[in-house]
Amino acid sequence: MFKTIDDPADCEVRSVIRFLNAKKVKPAEMNRQLVEIYGENVMTDGMIRKWVQQFNDGRTNVHDEARSGRPSVVSDGLVAKVNEKIS
C-alpha cells in the first residue's frame, strides 16, 4: 500500500498529469494513479482529460492563469476578525 498525500497543491497534481501525459499514460490510468496517491477528491476524470488536452495543445504552464473579474473581499483583517470570533 502507498502512503497518501493529503491536500496537494493544484499545480502539483497538474505537474503529475503533464509528466504522465509525456509518458503516454491514458487519462483513465492517470485518474487511477492520482486517486491511489491523493485520494478520491483529487480531480475528476473530466478535468484530467481537459488538462491532458491542454498539454497536448502545447500548454506547458501548470499554474492557474490570471483571471479578470470581481476582486476578492477577503483580507488579512477579515481573516483575523473571523478567527477572533471562532476562538
N, CA, C and O atoms as a MOPAC input file, in Angstrom:
PM7 MOZYME 1SCF
protein

 N      0.84300 1    -1.18700 1     0.00000 1
 C      0.00000 1     0.00000 1     0.00000 1
 C      0.88200 1     1.24300 1     0.00000 1
 O      1.98200 1     1.24400 1     0.55200 1
 N      0.37500 1     2.30000 1    -0.63200 1
 C      1.11100 1     3.54700 1    -0.73300 1
 C      0.68100 1     4.50400 1     0.36300 1
 O     -0.42400 1     4.40700 1     0.89700 1
 N      1.55700 1     5.41700 1     0.68600 1
 C      1.22000 1     6.50000 1     1.60900 1
 C      0.50000 1     7.57300 1     0.79800 1
 O      0.99000 1     7.99200 1    -0.25000 1
 N     -0.64700 1     8.01200 1     1.27400 1
 C     -1.38300 1     9.03600 1     0.54800 1
 C     -0.82200 1    10.41800 1     0.87300 1
 O     -0.26300 1    10.64600 1     1.94600 1
 N     -0.98400 1    11.31700 1    -0.06600 1
 C     -0.55800 1    12.70800 1     0.09700 1
 C     -1.81700 1    13.53900 1     0.25500 1
 O     -2.64600 1    13.60000 1    -0.65300 1
 N     -1.96000 1    14.17500 1     1.40300 1
 C     -3.14900 1    14.97300 1     1.68100 1
 C     -2.98000 1    16.39800 1     1.18100 1
 O     -1.89200 1    16.97100 1     1.25100 1
 N     -4.06800 1    16.96100 1     0.67600 1
 C     -4.16200 1    18.36900 1     0.30800 1
 C     -3.02700 1    18.84100 1    -0.61100 1
 O     -2.28900 1    19.76000 1    -0.25600 1
 N     -2.88200 1    18.21700 1    -1.78900 1
 C     -1.82300 1    18.65600 1    -2.69600 1
 C     -2.17500 1    19.98800 1    -3.35200 1
 O     -3.35100 1    20.31700 1    -3.50900 1
 N     -1.16700 1    20.74000 1    -3.72800 1
 C     -1.39100 1    21.96600 1    -4.48700 1
 C     -1.88700 1    21.58900 1    -5.88200 1
 O     -1.50000 1    20.55600 1    -6.42700 1
 N     -2.74500 1    22.43000 1    -6.45300 1
 C     -3.26600 1    22.16000 1    -7.79300 1
 C     -2.14100 1    21.98600 1    -8.80800 1
 O     -2.19300 1    21.10800 1    -9.66900 1
 N     -1.11900 1    22.84100 1    -8.68900 1
 C     -0.01200 1    22.76500 1    -9.64700 1
 C      0.75800 1    21.45000 1    -9.51200 1
 O      1.33400 1    20.96600 1   -10.48700 1
 N      0.77100 1    20.87300 1    -8.31300 1
 C      1.44200 1    19.57900 1    -8.12100 1
 C      0.72200 1    18.49500 1    -8.90900 1
 O      1.35300 1    17.70000 1    -9.60700 1
 N     -0.59700 1    18.46600 1    -8.79500 1
 C     -1.39200 1    17.45400 1    -9.49400 1
 C     -1.26100 1    17.65000 1   -11.00200 1
 O     -1.13000 1    16.67800 1   -11.74700 1
 N     -1.29700 1    18.89400 1   -11.44900 1
 C     -1.15800 1    19.17100 1   -12.88600 1
 C      0.21900 1    18.77600 1   -13.39200 1
 O      0.35800 1    18.32500 1   -14.52800 1
 N      1.23800 1    18.94200 1   -12.55500 1
 C      2.59000 1    18.52700 1   -12.94200 1
 C      2.65900 1    17.01400 1   -13.12300 1
 O      3.31300 1    16.52100 1   -14.04200 1
 N      1.99000 1    16.29000 1   -12.25200 1
 C      1.94800 1    14.82800 1   -12.37400 1
 C      1.22600 1    14.44600 1   -13.66100 1
 O      1.66100 1    13.53800 1   -14.36900 1
 N      0.12600 1    15.13000 1   -13.96800 1
 C     -0.62200 1    14.85900 1   -15.20400 1
 C      0.27200 1    15.13500 1   -16.41300 1
 O      0.30000 1    14.34600 1   -17.35800 1
 N      0.99200 1    16.23700 1   -16.38600 1
 C      1.88800 1    16.57700 1   -17.50200 1
 C      2.96300 1    15.50300 1   -17.67300 1
 O      3.26300 1    15.09000 1   -18.79300 1
 N      3.53900 1    15.05700 1   -16.56000 1
 C      4.55900 1    14.01700 1   -16.58200 1
 C      4.00200 1    12.71300 1   -17.15400 1
 O      4.59700 1    12.11900 1   -18.05300 1
 N      2.85700 1    12.27200 1   -16.62700 1
 C      2.26000 1    11.02100 1   -17.09900 1
 C      1.84000 1    11.12600 1   -18.56100 1
 O      1.94500 1    10.15300 1   -19.30800 1
 N      1.36800 1    12.29700 1   -18.97000 1
 C      0.98200 1    12.50600 1   -20.36500 1
 C      2.20100 1    12.38100 1   -21.27800 1
 O      2.10300 1    11.81100 1   -22.36500 1
 N      3.34600 1    12.90700 1   -20.84700 1
 C      4.57300 1    12.78900 1   -21.63900 1
 C      4.98900 1    11.32500 1   -21.79100 1
 O      5.63200 1    10.95300 1   -22.77300 1
 N      4.61800 1    10.50000 1   -20.81000 1
 C      4.92000 1     9.06000 1   -20.86800 1
 C      3.82700 1     8.28500 1   -21.60700 1
 O      3.85000 1     7.05500 1   -21.65000 1
 N      2.87200 1     9.01700 1   -22.18600 1
 C      1.76800 1     8.42600 1   -22.97500 1
 C      0.82300 1     7.56500 1   -22.13600 1
 O      0.24500 1     6.60000 1   -22.63600 1
 N      0.67200 1     7.92000 1   -20.86200 1
 C     -0.27500 1     7.22100 1   -19.99400 1
 C     -1.67300 1     7.73700 1   -20.32600 1
 O     -1.87200 1     8.94500 1   -20.45600 1
 N     -2.62400 1     6.84900 1   -20.46100 1
 C     -4.00900 1     7.21600 1   -20.78300 1
 C     -4.65900 1     7.93900 1   -19.60300 1
 O     -4.33500 1     7.65200 1   -18.45100 1
 N     -5.58200 1     8.88200 1   -19.88300 1
 C     -6.24400 1     9.62500 1   -18.80000 1
 C     -6.92000 1     8.74600 1   -17.75200 1
 O     -6.88200 1     9.07500 1   -16.56700 1
 N     -7.53300 1     7.64600 1   -18.15400 1
 C     -8.18500 1     6.76100 1   -17.18100 1
 C     -7.16400 1     6.17200 1   -16.20800 1
 O     -7.44300 1     6.03900 1   -15.01700 1
 N     -5.98700 1     5.82000 1   -16.71500 1
 C     -4.92700 1     5.29100 1   -15.85600 1
 C     -4.34600 1     6.39700 1   -14.97900 1
 O     -3.99400 1     6.15400 1   -13.82500 1
 N     -4.24500 1     7.61100 1   -15.52100 1
 C     -3.80100 1     8.75000 1   -14.71200 1
 C     -4.74100 1     8.93000 1   -13.53000 1
 O     -4.30000 1     9.12200 1   -12.39600 1
 N     -6.03900 1     8.86700 1   -13.80400 1
 C     -7.04100 1     9.03700 1   -12.75800 1
 C     -6.85400 1     7.97200 1   -11.67500 1
 O     -6.88800 1     8.28500 1   -10.48500 1
 N     -6.65800 1     6.73600 1   -12.07600 1
 C     -6.47200 1     5.65100 1   -11.11900 1
 C     -5.25600 1     5.91200 1   -10.24000 1
 O     -5.32200 1     5.74200 1    -9.02300 1
 N     -4.15100 1     6.32100 1   -10.84600 1
 C     -2.92800 1     6.56500 1   -10.09300 1
 C     -3.06200 1     7.78100 1    -9.17800 1
 O     -2.59900 1     7.75400 1    -8.03700 1
 N     -3.68900 1     8.83900 1    -9.66900 1
 C     -3.87000 1    10.03900 1    -8.84900 1
 C     -4.74400 1     9.74400 1    -7.63300 1
 O     -4.43500 1    10.18000 1    -6.52400 1
 N     -5.82400 1     9.01100 1    -7.83700 1
 C     -6.71800 1     8.65300 1    -6.72700 1
 C     -5.98000 1     7.76600 1    -5.72400 1
 O     -6.17400 1     7.89600 1    -4.51600 1
 N     -5.15000 1     6.88200 1    -6.21800 1
 C     -4.39600 1     5.98400 1    -5.34100 1
 C     -3.48700 1     6.76600 1    -4.38400 1
 O     -3.35500 1     6.40100 1    -3.21600 1
 N     -2.87100 1     7.82300 1    -4.87200 1
 C     -1.92300 1     8.58300 1    -4.06200 1
 C     -2.56200 1     9.78100 1    -3.35400 1
 O     -2.26000 1    10.04600 1    -2.19000 1
 N     -3.44300 1    10.50300 1    -4.04900 1
 C     -4.00100 1    11.74200 1    -3.49700 1
 C     -5.39800 1    11.59500 1    -2.89600 1
 O     -5.87900 1    12.51100 1    -2.23000 1
 N     -6.04300 1    10.47500 1    -3.11800 1
 C     -7.37600 1    10.26700 1    -2.56800 1
 C     -8.48300 1    10.54900 1    -3.58300 1
 O     -8.23400 1    11.06900 1    -4.67000 1
 N     -9.68500 1    10.19900 1    -3.21000 1
 C    -10.84700 1    10.26100 1    -4.10000 1
 C    -11.16800 1    11.65900 1    -4.63600 1
 O    -11.68200 1    11.79100 1    -5.74600 1
 N    -10.87000 1    12.69500 1    -3.86100 1
 C    -11.27000 1    14.04500 1    -4.24800 1
 C    -10.19000 1    14.82000 1    -4.98300 1
 O    -10.25400 1    16.04700 1    -5.05100 1
 N     -9.20700 1    14.13400 1    -5.53000 1
 C     -8.06800 1    14.82600 1    -6.13500 1
 C     -8.47700 1    15.64300 1    -7.36000 1
 O     -8.22800 1    16.84800 1    -7.39100 1
 N     -9.08400 1    15.04000 1    -8.35100 1
 C     -9.51300 1    15.72500 1    -9.56900 1
 C    -10.41300 1    14.76600 1   -10.33400 1
 O    -10.17200 1    13.55900 1   -10.34200 1
 N    -11.43500 1    15.29100 1   -10.96600 1
 C    -12.34800 1    14.42400 1   -11.71700 1
 C    -11.67700 1    13.92500 1   -12.98800 1
 O    -10.71600 1    14.51900 1   -13.47600 1
 N    -12.19700 1    12.83300 1   -13.50800 1
 C    -11.69500 1    12.27000 1   -14.75200 1
 C    -11.82500 1    13.29400 1   -15.88400 1
 O    -10.93800 1    13.40500 1   -16.73100 1
 N    -12.92400 1    14.03400 1   -15.89300 1
 C    -13.14400 1    15.04700 1   -16.92300 1
 C    -12.10900 1    16.16000 1   -16.87600 1
 O    -11.64500 1    16.62800 1   -17.91600 1
 N    -11.74700 1    16.58300 1   -15.67200 1
 C    -10.73100 1    17.63400 1   -15.53600 1
 C     -9.35400 1    17.11100 1   -15.94500 1
 O     -8.56200 1    17.84800 1   -16.53100 1
 N     -9.07200 1    15.87200 1   -15.64800 1
 C     -7.80500 1    15.27700 1   -16.09100 1
 C     -7.73500 1    15.30300 1   -17.60700 1
 O     -6.71400 1    15.67800 1   -18.18400 1
 N     -8.83200 1    14.90000 1   -18.25500 1
 C     -8.87800 1    14.90700 1   -19.72300 1
 C     -8.70800 1    16.32500 1   -20.27500 1
 O     -8.05400 1    16.52100 1   -21.29900 1
 N     -9.29800 1    17.30900 1   -19.59400 1
 C     -9.16400 1    18.70400 1   -20.01400 1
 C     -7.69700 1    19.13700 1   -19.96200 1
 O     -7.19800 1    19.76500 1   -20.89500 1
 N     -7.01300 1    18.80100 1   -18.87100 1
 C     -5.59900 1    19.16800 1   -18.73900 1
 C     -4.73100 1    18.42200 1   -19.74000 1
 O     -3.79400 1    19.00100 1   -20.29100 1
 N     -5.01900 1    17.16200 1   -19.98500 1
 C     -4.27600 1    16.39000 1   -20.99100 1
 C     -4.41800 1    17.08100 1   -22.35100 1
 O     -3.43500 1    17.24200 1   -23.07400 1
 N     -5.64100 1    17.48600 1   -22.69300 1
 C     -5.86500 1    18.16300 1   -23.97500 1
 C     -5.08000 1    19.46700 1   -24.05200 1
 O     -4.47600 1    19.77100 1   -25.08100 1
 N     -5.08800 1    20.23700 1   -22.96400 1
 C     -4.33500 1    21.49400 1   -22.95800 1
 C     -2.83900 1    21.24900 1   -23.12800 1
 O     -2.17400 1    21.97000 1   -23.87200 1
 N     -2.30600 1    20.24000 1   -22.44900 1
 C     -0.88600 1    19.92500 1   -22.60100 1
 C     -0.59400 1    19.43700 1   -24.02300 1
 O      0.44200 1    19.77500 1   -24.59600 1
 N     -1.49200 1    18.65300 1   -24.58400 1
 C     -1.31300 1    18.18800 1   -25.96900 1
 C     -1.37100 1    19.35000 1   -26.95600 1
 O     -0.75000 1    19.30000 1   -28.01800 1
 N     -2.11600 1    20.39200 1   -26.60300 1
 C     -2.22500 1    21.57900 1   -27.45700 1
 C     -1.04400 1    22.53500 1   -27.28500 1
 O     -0.99600 1    23.58000 1   -27.93400 1
 N     -0.09700 1    22.18500 1   -26.42000 1
 C      1.10200 1    22.98000 1   -26.27900 1
 C      1.27000 1    23.72700 1   -24.97000 1
 O      2.29900 1    24.36700 1   -24.75100 1
 N      0.28400 1    23.65800 1   -24.10300 1
 C      0.42900 1    24.33500 1   -22.81400 1
 C      1.55100 1    23.68000 1   -22.01200 1
 O      1.68000 1    22.45600 1   -21.99000 1
 N      2.36000 1    24.51200 1   -21.35400 1
 C      3.43000 1    23.99200 1   -20.51000 1
 C      3.29300 1    24.46200 1   -19.06800 1
 O      3.87200 1    23.86100 1   -18.16300 1
 N      2.53800 1    25.52000 1   -18.84800 1
 C      2.38000 1    26.09900 1   -17.51400 1
 C      1.35600 1    25.29500 1   -16.71300 1
 O      0.24600 1    25.05300 1   -17.18500 1
 N      1.72900 1    24.88500 1   -15.50900 1
 C      0.82100 1    24.11200 1   -14.66000 1
 C      0.10800 1    24.99000 1   -13.63400 1
 O     -0.69400 1    24.49800 1   -12.84100 1
 N      0.40100 1    26.28100 1   -13.65200 1
 C     -0.20200 1    27.20800 1   -12.69200 1
 C     -1.46100 1    27.85000 1   -13.26800 1
 O     -1.61900 1    27.93200 1   -14.48600 1
 N     -2.35700 1    28.30500 1   -12.39200 1
 C     -3.56000 1    28.99400 1   -12.81900 1
 C     -3.19600 1    30.27200 1   -13.54900 1
 O     -2.24200 1    30.96100 1   -13.18700 1
 N     -3.96200 1    30.57900 1   -14.57600 1
 C     -3.76300 1    31.83500 1   -15.28000 1
 C     -4.57300 1    32.91600 1   -14.59000 1
 O     -5.63300 1    32.64900 1   -14.02300 1
 N     -4.06600 1    34.13500 1   -14.64400 1
 C     -4.78200 1    35.25700 1   -14.03400 1
 C     -6.12300 1    35.43700 1   -14.73500 1
 O     -6.22900 1    35.31100 1   -15.95500 1
 N     -7.13600 1    35.73100 1   -13.94200 1
 C     -8.47400 1    35.94100 1   -14.50000 1
 C     -8.97100 1    37.31200 1   -14.07700 1
 O     -8.68900 1    37.78800 1   -12.97700 1
 N     -9.70700 1    37.92500 1   -14.96800 1
 C    -10.32400 1    39.19600 1   -14.60900 1
 C    -11.65000 1    38.90300 1   -13.92600 1
 O    -12.17700 1    37.79400 1   -14.01600 1
 N    -12.16500 1    39.87500 1   -13.26500 1
 C    -13.43900 1    39.68000 1   -12.60100 1
 C    -13.46500 1    40.37500 1   -11.26700 1
 O    -12.63500 1    41.23300 1   -10.96700 1
 N    -14.40800 1    39.99600 1   -10.49800 1
 C    -14.61400 1    40.61800 1    -9.20300 1
 C    -13.44800 1    40.28600 1    -8.27300 1
 O    -13.09700 1    39.11800 1    -8.11200 1
 N    -12.85400 1    41.29900 1    -7.66800 1
 C    -11.74300 1    41.02900 1    -6.75200 1
 C    -12.21800 1    40.37000 1    -5.46400 1
 O    -13.38000 1    40.50000 1    -5.07900 1
 N    -11.33200 1    39.68100 1    -4.82200 1
 C    -11.64600 1    39.01600 1    -3.57000 1
 C    -11.90000 1    40.04200 1    -2.47300 1
 O    -11.23800 1    41.07800 1    -2.41400 1
 N    -12.85900 1    39.74600 1    -1.60800 1
 C    -13.14600 1    40.63900 1    -0.48100 1
 C    -12.45600 1    40.15800 1     0.78600 1
 O    -12.59000 1    40.77800 1     1.84200 1
 N    -11.72300 1    39.06200 1     0.68800 1
 C    -11.03200 1    38.51600 1     1.84900 1
 C     -9.72800 1    39.28200 1     2.05300 1
 O     -8.92700 1    39.43200 1     1.13000 1
 N     -9.53400 1    39.75800 1     3.26600 1
 C     -8.29900 1    40.46400 1     3.60800 1
 C     -7.74200 1    39.86000 1     4.88600 1
 O     -8.41700 1    39.08500 1     5.56500 1
 N     -6.51500 1    40.21900 1     5.20600 1
 C     -5.91100 1    39.72600 1     6.44400 1
 C     -6.72600 1    40.16700 1     7.65600 1
 O     -6.88100 1    39.41300 1     8.61600 1
 N     -7.24500 1    41.39100 1     7.60600 1
 C     -8.06100 1    41.90500 1     8.70600 1
 C     -9.33900 1    41.10800 1     8.88500 1
 O     -9.73400 1    40.80600 1    10.01100 1
 N     -9.99100 1    40.76500 1     7.77600 1
 C    -11.22100 1    39.98400 1     7.84100 1
 C    -10.93900 1    38.58800 1     8.39500 1
 O    -11.70700 1    38.07900 1     9.21100 1
 N     -9.86200 1    37.97600 1     7.96300 1
 C     -9.48700 1    36.65100 1     8.46900 1
 C     -9.23200 1    36.71600 1     9.96800 1
 O     -9.65200 1    35.82900 1    10.71100 1
 N     -8.54800 1    37.75900 1    10.41200 1
 C     -8.26100 1    37.92200 1    11.84000 1
 C     -9.55100 1    38.06600 1    12.63500 1
 O     -9.68500 1    37.48600 1    13.71200 1
 N    -10.51300 1    38.84700 1    12.10300 1
 C    -11.79300 1    39.03100 1    12.79900 1
 C    -12.56300 1    37.72200 1    12.89900 1
 O    -13.14100 1    37.41400 1    13.94100 1
 N    -12.57100 1    36.96200 1    11.83100 1
 C    -13.27700 1    35.66600 1    11.83400 1
 C    -12.61700 1    34.72500 1    12.84300 1
 O    -13.29700 1    34.07600 1    13.63700 1
 N    -11.29700 1    34.66100 1    12.80300 1
 C    -10.58000 1    33.80200 1    13.74600 1
 C    -10.84100 1    34.20800 1    15.18800 1
 O    -10.94500 1    33.36000 1    16.07400 1
 N    -10.94700 1    35.50400 1    15.41300 1
 C    -11.23500 1    36.03500 1    16.75600 1
 C    -12.62100 1    35.57700 1    17.23700 1
 O    -12.79800 1    35.23200 1    18.40600 1
 N    -13.59500 1    35.57900 1    16.32200 1
 C    -14.96500 1    35.19600 1    16.66400 1
 C    -15.09600 1    33.70400 1    16.95100 1
 O    -15.87900 1    33.30000 1    17.81000 1
 N    -14.33300 1    32.89100 1    16.23700 1
 C    -14.49300 1    31.43800 1    16.43100 1
 C    -13.57000 1    30.88700 1    17.50100 1
 O    -13.66700 1    29.70800 1    17.84100 1
 N    -12.69000 1    31.69400 1    18.03600 1
 C    -11.77800 1    31.21900 1    19.08100 1
 C    -12.41800 1    31.26700 1    20.43700 1
 O    -11.78900 1    30.90200 1    21.43000 1

